[in-house]
Amino acid sequence: MVMKAANGEENAISVARIFEFLDGGSGEALPDLIAPRYIEPETRRRGVEGITSLREVLLEAFGPELRVHLQAAVAEEDQVAVRWTVRRRHRAPFKGVAPSELPVELSALSMFRLVEGRVVDSWTEMGAPRPRNVEQREQTAFLQGRLVVHAGSHYCS
């Protein structure tokens, strides 16, 4: 059987479906989206198990209310670049950052390479969790002992 190569738009749709799973959707389509040889960089697991293990890592760090938002996707032939964010309460250590128990957001950029419509490689650059609004940023800075904020005035500790 000869497989037709997917175009960039089809590849972007495949990657978007993976992010639907990361955001809490069904994993039913994952075998059609992830090649068995794929190794998830964060967990070092192969194939579908790699993506499911990534979701487990995110759920552990950010809890069952985890939200994964695909912000943008750009595709060209076999490569898809995506900008995505994770939002929720930081409940467990993640990327060397201790949990704050505050609502946080982290941003990431990922590149995916697909063969015949299935992901075979990916690379991700991810920032550290950061508070989601000014009040929370000030509270976090206070909790970390770097800055004390009181009635709009800033005092270095």
Secondary structure, DSSP 8 states (H G I E B T S, - for coil): -------HHHHHHHHHHHHHHHTT---TTHHHHB-TT-B-TTT--BHHHHHHHHHHHHHHHH-TT-EEEEEEEEEETTEEEEEEEEEEE--S-BTTB---SSEEEEEEEEEEEEETTEEEEEEEEE---EESSHHHHHHHHHHTTSEEEETTEEEE-
